[in-house]
Amino acid sequence: MPTIHRKPTRAVRIGSITVGGGAPIAVQSMAATKTQDIEATTRQVTLIHAAGADIIRIA
């Protein structure tokens, strides 16, 4: 298996999650619903969270 060379990065915090700087990789996803549809967005966030995402983006 090839060795993966990672570039040094600066750690940043998103809420209680640290990204970069040698922190464990954070699983993230983005909701693909219209933000005006609160019920659908809430449902999708719940599913993404149940799947194990650390960070969920909503735009």
N, C-alpha and C positions, 0 to 999 in steps of 0.2 A: 504494500500500500504506500503511495507517495506521501511524503511529509508535506504538511500544509504550513506555509510560512505566513504568519499574521503580522500585519503592520502595527506598530504601537499606536494606541489611540488614547484620547482623553476621556475619562469617565464623566458621564452626565446622568442626572437622576430624572426620571419621569415618575412622579409620585414616589412610591416606595421602591421602584425598580431602578437598578443601576444598569446602564448600557455603556459598553466600551470599557477601556482601561483594564482589561483582563477579567471583567465580570463574566459570569456564565452567560451564554447566548440566551436572549429573551425572545420567546415566540410571540409574534405579533400578527394581527390581522386587521382588516378594515371592513366595517359594515358597508354592505352594498345596497342600502335602502335609502329612500328619500327621507331626509331628516324630519320632514313635516309629518311623516307617517310614524308617529311615536310608538304605536303598538307593534308594528313590523320591526322597527329599529330595536326596541326592547327585546322582542323575541329573538332577533338575530344575535344581539349582544349576549343573551343568555346561552344560546347554542355555542357561540364562539368561546365563551368562558368555560362551558362544560367540556369543550374539546381540549382545553388546557392552555389557551392563550394567556400570556402574561400582560400584554398590552393590546387594547382594542381601540382603533382609531375611528372616529366618526366625523364625517365632513359633509 
